[in-house]
Amino acid sequence: MPQPEPVGTRITSRDLDGEEPWIDPGRPVDPAHLLRAADALNRSPRAVVARLEELGHRLSDGVALSPGAGPAEQG
């Protein structure tokens, strides 16, 4: 698994500050966290998802990024 760099560290931090507490790698990432991270880091939600996946995290079941780059539930 790749080692987190500063952006990866911020993305995996629950408070997006690069410090503990961390999001749980064994649980799906909350879509709200994705949007907060994208906003805080000035990145697209798609880029945040890609980085989290590189770090071994996954999205919640039933959540996917639409072509518009926002999380959307599939139904």
C-alpha atoms as an extended CHARMM CRD file, in Angstrom:
* protein
*
        75  EXT
         1         1  MET       CA              0.0000000000        0.0000000000        0.0000000000  PROA      1               0.0000000000
         2         2  PRO       CA              1.4030000000        3.4550000000       -0.8760000000  PROA      2               0.0000000000
         3         3  GLN       CA              2.4950000000        5.6370000000        2.0040000000  PROA      3               0.0000000000
         4         4  PRO       CA              0.3510000000        8.7330000000        2.5570000000  PROA      4               0.0000000000
         5         5  GLU       CA              1.9090000000       12.0230000000        1.5380000000  PROA      5               0.0000000000
         6         6  PRO       CA              0.6100000000       15.3010000000        3.0220000000  PROA      6               0.0000000000
         7         7  VAL       CA             -2.5260000000       15.3670000000        0.8220000000  PROA      7               0.0000000000
         8         8  GLY       CA             -3.1170000000       11.6540000000        1.5020000000  PROA      8               0.0000000000
         9         9  THR       CA             -2.6650000000       12.2940000000        5.1810000000  PROA      9               0.0000000000
        10        10  ARG       CA             -5.2000000000       15.1180000000        5.1200000000  PROA      10              0.0000000000
        11        11  ILE       CA             -7.6800000000       13.0550000000        3.0790000000  PROA      11              0.0000000000
        12        12  THR       CA             -7.4860000000       10.1620000000        5.5410000000  PROA      12              0.0000000000
        13        13  SER       CA             -7.8220000000       12.4130000000        8.5820000000  PROA      13              0.0000000000
        14        14  ARG       CA            -11.4070000000       12.6190000000        9.8690000000  PROA      14              0.0000000000
        15        15  ASP       CA            -10.9850000000       16.3510000000       10.4760000000  PROA      15              0.0000000000
        16        16  LEU       CA             -8.9870000000       16.8460000000        7.2470000000  PROA      16              0.0000000000
        17        17  ASP       CA             -6.1330000000       18.3450000000        9.2560000000  PROA      17              0.0000000000
        18        18  GLY       CA             -3.5660000000       15.5990000000        8.6870000000  PROA      18              0.0000000000
        19        19  GLU       CA             -3.7820000000       14.3800000000       12.2750000000  PROA      19              0.0000000000
        20        20  GLU       CA             -5.6600000000       11.7510000000       14.2690000000  PROA      20              0.0000000000
        21        21  PRO       CA             -8.3440000000       10.5610000000       14.3230000000  PROA      21              0.0000000000
        22        22  TRP       CA             -8.1240000000        8.7470000000       10.9800000000  PROA      22              0.0000000000
        23        23  ILE       CA            -10.9250000000        7.3540000000        8.8630000000  PROA      23              0.0000000000
        24        24  ASP       CA            -11.2240000000        3.6130000000        9.3720000000  PROA      24              0.0000000000
        25        25  PRO       CA             -9.6610000000        1.7400000000        6.4260000000  PROA      25              0.0000000000
        26        26  GLY       CA            -11.9020000000       -1.2340000000        7.2000000000  PROA      26              0.0000000000
        27        27  ARG       CA            -15.1150000000        0.7420000000        6.6750000000  PROA      27              0.0000000000
        28        28  PRO       CA            -16.4760000000        2.4430000000        3.5620000000  PROA      28              0.0000000000
        29        29  VAL       CA            -15.7260000000        6.1500000000        3.2830000000  PROA      29              0.0000000000
        30        30  ASP       CA            -18.7120000000        8.3580000000        4.0690000000  PROA      30              0.0000000000
        31        31  PRO       CA            -19.7640000000       10.3740000000        0.9770000000  PROA      31              0.0000000000
        32        32  ALA       CA            -19.9080000000       13.5130000000        3.1390000000  PROA      32              0.0000000000
        33        33  HSD       CA            -16.2080000000       13.0380000000        3.9430000000  PROA      33              0.0000000000
        34        34  LEU       CA            -15.4420000000       12.8630000000        0.2140000000  PROA      34              0.0000000000
        35        35  LEU       CA            -17.1920000000       16.1610000000       -0.4250000000  PROA      35              0.0000000000
        36        36  ARG       CA            -15.5900000000       17.8730000000        2.5720000000  PROA      36              0.0000000000
        37        37  ALA       CA            -12.1480000000       16.6240000000        1.4810000000  PROA      37              0.0000000000
        38        38  ALA       CA            -12.6690000000       17.7890000000       -2.0970000000  PROA      38              0.0000000000
        39        39  ASP       CA            -13.6780000000       21.2300000000       -0.8740000000  PROA      39              0.0000000000
        40        40  ALA       CA            -10.8960000000       21.5080000000        1.7270000000  PROA      40              0.0000000000
        41        41  LEU       CA             -8.1910000000       20.3950000000       -0.6990000000  PROA      41              0.0000000000
        42        42  ASN       CA             -9.5790000000       22.1690000000       -3.7610000000  PROA      42              0.0000000000
        43        43  ARG       CA             -9.7650000000       18.8750000000       -5.6640000000  PROA      43              0.0000000000
        44        44  SER       CA            -12.5680000000       17.1380000000       -7.4960000000  PROA      44              0.0000000000
        45        45  PRO       CA            -14.4840000000       14.4240000000       -5.6480000000  PROA      45              0.0000000000
        46        46  ARG       CA            -13.2410000000       12.0310000000       -8.3420000000  PROA      46              0.0000000000
        47        47  ALA       CA             -9.6030000000       12.9090000000       -7.4960000000  PROA      47              0.0000000000
        48        48  VAL       CA            -10.2910000000       12.3800000000       -3.7850000000  PROA      48              0.0000000000
        49        49  VAL       CA            -11.8390000000        8.9720000000       -4.4880000000  PROA      49              0.0000000000
        50        50  ALA       CA             -8.8870000000        7.9880000000       -6.6600000000  PROA      50              0.0000000000
        51        51  ARG       CA             -6.4030000000        8.9170000000       -3.9300000000  PROA      51              0.0000000000
        52        52  LEU       CA             -8.3970000000        7.1220000000       -1.2260000000  PROA      52              0.0000000000
        53        53  GLU       CA             -8.5490000000        4.0140000000       -3.4020000000  PROA      53              0.0000000000
        54        54  GLU       CA             -4.7650000000        4.1800000000       -3.8960000000  PROA      54              0.0000000000
        55        55  LEU       CA             -4.4780000000        4.2190000000       -0.1060000000  PROA      55              0.0000000000
        56        56  GLY       CA             -6.7270000000        1.1460000000        0.2170000000  PROA      56              0.0000000000
        57        57  HSD       CA            -10.0410000000        2.8000000000        1.1170000000  PROA      57              0.0000000000
        58        58  ARG       CA            -13.3630000000        2.1780000000       -0.6060000000  PROA      58              0.0000000000
        59        59  LEU       CA            -16.6960000000        3.9470000000       -1.1430000000  PROA      59              0.0000000000
        60        60  SER       CA            -19.9030000000        3.0710000000        0.6490000000  PROA      60              0.0000000000
        61        61  ASP       CA            -21.9780000000        0.4210000000       -1.1370000000  PROA      61              0.0000000000
        62        62  GLY       CA            -24.4590000000        1.9370000000       -3.5820000000  PROA      62              0.0000000000
        63        63  VAL       CA            -22.4750000000        5.1620000000       -3.9630000000  PROA      63              0.0000000000
        64        64  ALA       CA            -20.7360000000        6.0490000000       -7.1940000000  PROA      64              0.0000000000
        65        65  LEU       CA            -19.4300000000        9.1910000000       -8.7920000000  PROA      65              0.0000000000
        66        66  SER       CA            -21.5650000000       10.4600000000      -11.6150000000  PROA      66              0.0000000000
        67        67  PRO       CA            -20.0360000000       12.0140000000      -14.7310000000  PROA      67              0.0000000000
        68        68  GLY       CA            -20.6450000000       15.3560000000      -12.9940000000  PROA      68              0.0000000000
        69        69  ALA       CA            -18.1070000000       14.2520000000      -10.3130000000  PROA      69              0.0000000000
        70        70  GLY       CA            -20.4930000000       14.3650000000       -7.3790000000  PROA      70              0.0000000000
        71        71  PRO       CA            -21.4320000000       11.3460000000       -5.2620000000  PROA      71              0.0000000000
        72        72  ALA       CA            -24.7880000000        9.9400000000       -6.2230000000  PROA      72              0.0000000000
        73        73  GLU       CA            -26.7000000000        6.9280000000       -5.0220000000  PROA      73              0.0000000000
        74        74  GLN       CA            -27.4660000000        4.3660000000       -7.6430000000  PROA      74              0.0000000000
        75        75  GLY       CA            -30.8610000000        2.9700000000       -7.4690000000  PROA      75              0.0000000000
